[in-house]
Structures are given as C-alpha cells and as structure tokens.
Amino acid sequence: MKSVGGVRNDIGHLVDMNNIEDQSNRYQIIWDLGRRCSYACTYCPPHRNNKTSAFVTYETLCKSLDGVAEYALLYDAFRKKPALKKLSFTGGEPTVHPDFFKFLKYAKNEYPEFSRGLTTNGWFKNSVLDKVLSLTTGGTISYHCESTTKQKKQVVSNAIILREKYKCNVMFHKDYFEECIDVCETLEKNSVDYVPRIIGDDNPDDKKSIELGYTHRYTREQMKWFRNYWKQKGQNVTEEGDTQKGLGRPCCGGRCFKADGVDSYFLADTNFLGWNCMVNWYFLFLNSELDAVYTHQTCGVNLNGEVAPLGKISEFDKIIDDLADNLYQKKVPMITCPKTFCGCGMCITKTSKNIDEMFNRHTIDELNYEIVSQKESNWETDLTIKKLFQNGVL
C-alpha cells in the first residue's frame, strides 16, 4: 500500500497531556442550512442528508444571522482581544439552497467583519464556482468516492482552483482505499492542503453505526496506512486499535493548537472526561431545519453541562439574554466535559487541572467563572441532532 506526504518534524504532541490551548483566537459559527444534498453517500446518515427537506427562507436566514452576530459580539466585549469571527455554512450541501448566494451577499454587506466559510462536496459547475470564489473567504471541499467518475474529476478540479482558500477532506472509503490514496497524491502534487478522514469518527465504536455502514471498519493494512501518514507528519501515533479511537484524531480543520505547550495537529487520545473546557468561547452551532442552537456541532454540551441545545433559533433573543445575564454579572459557566470522546472541538482551550491561567489569558480581568458540575453523557439519552431528528422534533 502506497504512502503519501513528506515528513514534518516541527509538530508533535505529548501523550500524557493536561492542557490544550487554541492558537487561532476565533469564534466559529457552524451553520447547518438543511439536509438537502446533491449526493446520496451510503455512509451519510439520515440526520445529515436527504433529498426532501424544506429550505429555510431567505428572510429567516437574515433574521437569524442578526441574532448570531449580536451573540458573537457579546462574547467579544469580554475577551482580552476580539475574536476572528467566522461563519461556516454546511449541510447537506449548502450550494443547493436556492437563496444561498443571495444570503452570502447579505452576510458580506451587513457583517463584513465575519469571514464566510463553506463546507461543500465541491460538485458544481463554473457558474457556481465563480460565486464561491467571490462570496466565500475559505472552507473545505469533501471528496466522496461513491459519486461518478465525472463528478469526482470535477471535484478535484475545483479543489485545485480553490486551493488558495480551501482545503480538501478526503473521505477514505474502505472499499475505495487505493483511489483515496491516489487522490491525496494528486492534491499534494497540485499544492492542495488535504486531510485523510476516517468515515464515522464521531462515535467510532458504535456497533449499530458500523452495521448500517455509517462508520467504516478498516483492515489492519488500511489502519497501518493512516498511522504511517500521521507519523510522517511528525505526530505521536498509537500502535494499536482498528478504529480512529485507537489511532487518534487529527484536527478536522487542520489547525495548529498547543498540547502541553507543544505545537500539534493530531492527538492520540481525545478522552477529556472531567476536563474544564471553554468550547462556548470558540464555537456556536445552528441547525436551521431543527430550529436549534447548540454550543458545538459534535460536542453539543450546553452551559448547564448537558448534551442539549442552548435554545431555538426563532427565540434567539432569549439565548442572548441568558448569556448577557451571566457576562454582566461577571461570572460565566465553565463546562465540565461529560464525554469520553471528543470529535471536532478537540483543539479548543481545556485542561484537566486548574483552568485559571488559561481563562485569564483569554478574558478580561474582571470576569470570573463558575464551574458547572459534571453531568453524565449517554448516547441513548443525549439530546443530540441525531436524537432530535429521530424523535421527530421538527
């Protein structure tokens, strides 16, 4: 099996770590505009993809963005340094929304201080490509093997054209593994930043997810390829395990963060159970179809320490008022992680020890925190996006 990528000795991490610290000073709003998608990948579960969901109206999107901006700027008033504010649109496939680019123009004109990111499957023609170039400031293209040869060629071509602003997540399908390696080689030769992604890494040992094909089980040889890739990137990789939980996890955004003071892009273990985490200072997640606002897309832990929404998009004023009450009383909730596996968000400032030093580096001196008691997370009872869709809460 072929290997890809050159060695980078400037990055690594410590296995027995106590602190993770974000280096980007960003506030990222990840916004799921709906499940409609132009693909039908077998490994994409129903709570992320369909062909029938209704589109949220342009007027509703604009009103929601006004609330998002007010919420983000409220946090800014209590930081030592204003955050880089980033809108990141996802789905489904955002570009199939009939008003998506009209909405991007509104965001660009009304909130120019917010960058406009896009997560897309990259299958679009030149007319859409031109709009992506002019109205977005960066993002991620995902390469999917189950599309047609013509579609895949178009995606790679678009990734090369967009390489100054976009990276590419290559979704490593267990049945098309060599194809994925070839795609990585092509991207590397054309100076496209890419990340080889394991399919189903949010809960890699979920037997039901594996049975349904939403999580892939890879061969030992395939897992060896992933390990060799990350070793070549200078990362400290575990030697056992046949899922991403055994391997470790890269930052899905390709960001550099500090792990016990060492520049890192990858962690061998993302079990932060009982750690104090500042995820709410870095992320916000909206799901338009569910009318739901979460602290984070995959984490989902709210300011009460429970895996549940912060509230409804249609009632954003209440969410803003709740946050303002905490901030202006100079005491904000500090989340205690209830989970044993951290997906996207692993690079966020958190610690297993006293968080005072890191908290004080990022927030104004007058602000204090109150640690939220640790709750118990359970895949069967957590009010995740998946659970809300399953329960028909629409």
C-alpha positions in Angstrom: 0.0 0.0 0.0 1.4 3.4 -1.0 2.3 6.2 1.4 1.7 9.9 0.9 3.2 13.0 2.3 6.5 14.3 3.4 7.8 14.4 7.0 7.2 17.5 9.2 9.3 17.4 12.3 8.1 20.7 13.6 4.9 19.3 15.0 4.0 16.7 17.6 2.3 16.3 20.9 2.6 14.8 24.4 0.6 11.7 25.1 0.2 12.3 28.8 -1.1 15.8 28.5 -3.0 18.1 30.9 -3.7 21.2 28.7 -5.0 22.0 25.3 -4.9 25.6 24.1 -6.3 27.1 21.0 -4.0 29.3 19.0 -6.4 30.8 16.5 -8.4 33.2 18.7 -11.5 32.5 16.6 -15.2 32.4 17.2 -16.7 30.0 14.6 -20.4 29.8 13.9 -21.1 26.4 12.1 -24.5 26.7 10.4 -26.3 23.7 9.0 -28.7 25.1 6.4 -30.5 21.8 5.9 -30.1 18.2 4.9 -30.7 18.6 1.2 -27.7 17.3 -0.8 -26.8 16.6 -4.4 -25.1 13.3 -3.3 -26.5 10.2 -1.6 -23.5 8.6 0.1 -24.3 5.3 1.8 -22.2 6.3 4.9 -24.0 9.6 5.4 -26.8 9.0 8.0 -30.4 10.3 7.6 -29.9 13.1 10.2 -27.3 14.7 7.8 -28.6 14.0 4.3 -31.8 13.7 2.4 -33.5 14.9 -0.8 -36.7 16.2 0.6 -36.2 18.7 3.5 -37.7 22.1 3.0 -35.4 25.1 2.5 -35.4 27.8 5.2 -36.5 31.2 3.7 -34.1 34.0 2.9 -35.8 36.3 5.3 -35.5 33.8 8.2 -31.8 33.3 7.4 -31.1 37.0 7.5 -33.0 37.5 10.8 -31.1 34.5 12.3 -27.8 36.0 11.2 -28.7 39.2 13.0 -29.1 37.2 16.2 -25.9 35.3 15.6 -23.9 38.5 15.2 -25.3 40.0 18.4 -24.4 36.9 20.3 -20.8 36.7 18.9 -20.2 40.4 19.6 -21.4 40.0 23.2 -18.7 37.4 23.8 -16.2 39.8 22.2 -16.9 42.5 24.8 -15.5 40.2 27.5 -12.4 39.0 25.6 -8.9 40.5 26.0 -8.7 40.5 22.3 -11.6 40.5 19.8 -12.0 37.1 18.1 -11.7 36.4 14.4 -15.4 35.7 13.7 -16.1 33.1 11.1 -19.4 31.9 9.6 -19.1 28.3 8.3 -22.0 27.0 6.3 -22.6 23.3 6.0 -25.4 20.8 5.4 -26.4 18.7 3.4 -25.0 20.7 0.6 -25.4 24.4 1.1 -25.0 25.4 -2.5 -28.3 23.6 -3.5 -30.2 26.1 -1.4 -31.9 28.5 -3.9 -31.1 31.6 -1.8 -27.6 30.6 -0.5 -25.6 33.0 -2.6 -28.1 35.8 -2.0 -27.7 35.2 1.7 -23.9 35.3 1.4 -24.2 38.7 -0.2 -26.3 39.9 2.8 -23.7 38.5 5.2 -20.9 40.1 3.3 -22.6 43.5 3.1 -24.1 43.6 6.7 -21.3 41.9 8.6 -18.0 42.3 6.7 -16.0 41.5 9.9 -17.3 37.9 9.7 -15.5 35.6 7.3 -17.7 33.3 5.2 -16.7 29.7 5.1 -18.3 26.8 3.2 -18.2 23.1 3.6 -19.1 21.6 0.3 -18.9 18.4 -1.7 -17.3 20.5 -4.4 -19.5 19.2 -7.3 -20.5 22.4 -9.1 -20.0 24.0 -12.5 -18.1 27.1 -13.3 -21.1 29.5 -12.7 -21.3 28.3 -9.1 -17.5 28.2 -8.8 -17.3 31.9 -9.7 -19.8 32.7 -6.9 -17.9 30.5 -4.4 -14.7 32.4 -5.3 -16.2 35.9 -5.0 -18.6 35.4 -1.9 -16.7 33.0 0.4 -13.4 33.5 2.1 -12.4 29.9 2.5 -13.6 26.5 3.6 -13.5 22.7 2.9 -14.2 20.5 0.0 -15.0 16.9 0.8 -14.0 14.2 -1.7 -16.5 11.3 -1.8 -15.8 8.1 -3.7 -19.3 7.0 -4.3 -20.0 9.7 -6.8 -19.5 9.2 -10.6 -16.1 9.5 -12.3 -17.2 12.7 -14.0 -18.3 14.2 -10.7 -15.1 13.2 -8.9 -12.9 14.8 -11.7 -14.9 18.0 -11.3 -14.4 18.0 -7.6 -10.6 17.5 -7.8 -10.5 20.2 -10.5 -12.5 22.6 -8.3 -10.2 21.8 -5.3 -7.2 22.7 -7.3 -8.7 26.0 -8.5 -9.8 26.9 -4.9 -6.6 25.8 -3.3 -5.6 29.2 -2.1 -8.7 29.4 0.1 -9.9 25.8 0.5 -8.5 22.5 1.9 -9.8 19.1 1.0 -11.1 16.4 3.3 -10.6 13.1 1.5 -13.3 10.7 2.9 -11.4 7.4 3.0 -13.9 4.8 1.9 -12.8 1.3 2.9 -13.8 -0.1 -0.5 -12.1 2.6 -2.5 -9.0 3.0 -0.4 -6.4 3.0 -3.2 -8.5 5.6 -5.1 -8.4 7.8 -2.0 -4.6 7.5 -1.8 -4.3 8.4 -5.5 -6.5 11.5 -4.9 -4.2 12.5 -2.0 -1.2 12.2 -4.3 -2.9 14.4 -6.9 -3.8 17.0 -4.4 -0.3 17.1 -3.0 1.3 17.4 -6.4 -1.0 20.4 -7.0 -0.3 22.1 -3.6 -3.8 21.5 -2.2 -3.9 21.1 1.6 -5.8 18.0 2.5 -6.7 15.7 5.4 -7.3 12.0 5.1 -10.5 11.4 7.0 -11.8 8.2 8.6 -15.5 7.7 8.0 -17.6 7.7 11.1 -15.2 9.2 13.6 -17.8 10.8 15.9 -18.5 7.5 17.6 -16.1 5.0 16.2 -17.1 2.0 18.3 -20.9 2.4 17.7 -21.9 -1.1 16.6 -25.2 0.0 15.1 -23.5 2.7 13.1 -21.0 0.1 11.8 -23.8 -2.3 10.9 -25.6 0.4 9.0 -22.4 1.5 7.1 -22.2 5.0 8.7 -19.0 4.0 10.5 -16.3 2.1 8.5 -14.3 -0.7 9.9 -10.9 -0.7 8.2 -8.4 -3.6 7.6 -5.2 -3.7 9.6 -3.3 -2.7 6.5 -5.6 0.3 5.9 -5.2 1.4 9.6 -1.4 1.0 9.1 -1.6 3.4 6.2 -3.3 6.1 8.4 -0.7 5.5 11.2 2.2 5.9 8.7 0.7 9.0 7.3 0.4 10.8 10.6 3.9 9.5 11.7 5.3 11.1 8.6 3.6 14.3 9.6 5.6 14.2 12.9 2.7 13.1 15.1 2.8 10.7 18.0 0.5 7.9 17.0 -0.7 4.9 19.0 0.2 1.4 17.7 -3.0 -0.4 18.5 -6.6 -0.3 17.6 -8.6 -0.7 14.4 -10.8 2.4 14.6 -10.0 6.1 14.8 -10.5 5.9 18.6 -7.5 3.5 18.7 -5.5 5.6 16.2 -6.1 9.1 17.5 -7.6 12.1 15.7 -6.4 15.0 13.6 -7.9 18.4 13.9 -10.6 18.3 11.2 -9.9 22.0 10.4 -6.2 21.3 10.0 -5.4 23.9 12.7 -2.3 24.1 14.9 -3.0 24.1 18.7 -0.9 23.7 21.8 -0.8 20.3 23.7 1.1 21.0 26.9 2.8 23.8 25.1 3.8 21.8 22.0 2.5 22.7 18.5 0.1 19.9 17.5 -2.3 19.0 14.7 -3.2 15.5 16.0 -4.0 13.8 19.3 -3.6 10.1 20.1 -6.4 10.3 22.7 -9.4 12.7 22.9 -10.9 11.5 26.1 -11.4 14.7 28.1 -13.9 13.4 30.6 -13.9 15.7 33.6 -11.8 18.4 32.0 -12.9 22.1 32.1 -13.5 23.3 28.6 -14.0 26.8 27.1 -15.7 25.5 23.9 -18.5 28.1 24.3 -15.9 30.9 23.8 -14.9 29.4 20.4 -18.0 27.8 18.8 -21.7 28.1 18.1 -23.8 25.7 16.0 -27.1 26.3 14.3 -29.3 23.7 12.7 -31.9 25.6 10.6 -34.1 22.6 10.0 -34.4 21.8 13.7 -34.6 25.5 14.7 -31.9 24.6 17.2 -28.8 26.4 18.6 -26.0 24.4 20.2 -22.7 25.3 21.7 -21.0 23.0 19.3 -21.8 20.7 16.4 -20.5 17.4 17.7 -19.9 18.2 21.3 -23.4 19.6 22.0 -22.8 20.4 25.7 -24.7 23.4 26.8 -23.9 25.9 29.6 -25.7 23.6 32.1 -23.2 20.8 31.3 -25.9 18.7 29.5 -25.8 17.5 25.9 -28.8 19.5 24.7 -29.5 22.8 22.8 -28.9 26.3 24.1 -32.4 27.1 22.7 -34.2 27.8 19.5 -33.1 30.0 16.6 -36.5 31.5 16.5 -36.1 32.5 20.1 -32.5 33.8 19.8 -33.3 36.9 22.0 -33.7 34.6 24.9 -30.3 32.9 24.3 -28.7 36.3 24.1 -30.4 37.5 27.3 -29.2 34.4 29.2 -25.6 34.9 28.1 -25.8 38.6 28.8 -27.1 37.9 32.4 -24.0 35.7 33.0 -21.4 38.0 31.5 -22.6 41.2 33.0 -22.8 39.5 36.4 -19.1 38.8 35.8 -19.5 35.1 36.3 -19.8 32.7 33.4 -20.4 28.9 33.4 -17.3 26.8 32.9 -18.2 23.5 31.2 -17.0 20.2 32.8 -16.8 17.7 29.9 -19.2 14.8 30.3 -17.8 12.7 27.4 -15.1 10.1 26.8 -14.6 11.0 23.2 -14.1 14.5 21.7 -14.5 15.0 17.9 -14.4 18.4 16.3 -13.5 20.8 19.1 -10.6 18.8 20.5 -8.3 21.7 19.7 -10.3 24.1 22.0 -8.8 25.5 25.2 -9.3 23.0 28.0 -7.5 21.5 31.0 -7.6 18.6 33.5 -6.0 20.9 36.1 -6.7 24.5 37.2 -8.0 26.5 34.3 -7.5 29.9 35.9 -4.3 30.7 33.9 -5.8 29.9 30.5 -9.1 31.5 31.3 -7.4 34.7 32.4 -5.3 34.8 29.3 -8.3 35.0 27.1 -10.9 37.0 29.0 -11.0 40.4 30.7 -9.6 40.7 34.2 -13.0 41.5 35.8 -14.6 38.3 34.6 -14.8 35.1 36.7 -16.2 31.7 36.0 -18.3 29.2 37.9 -17.5 25.5 37.2 -20.6 23.5 36.1 -20.8 20.2 37.8 -20.0 17.2 35.6 -23.1 15.5 34.0 -23.3 12.0 32.6 -23.3 11.7 28.8 -25.2 8.8 27.2 -25.5 8.1 23.5 -29.1 6.8 24.1 -30.4 9.8 26.0 -28.3 12.9 24.9 -30.4 15.4 23.0 -28.1 15.4 20.0 -29.0 16.5 16.5 -29.4 12.8 15.6 -31.7 12.2 18.6 -33.9 15.2 17.8 -34.4 14.1 14.2 -35.1 10.5 15.3 -37.7 11.9 17.7 -39.3 13.9 15.0 -38.7 17.2 16.8 -39.1 19.5 13.7 
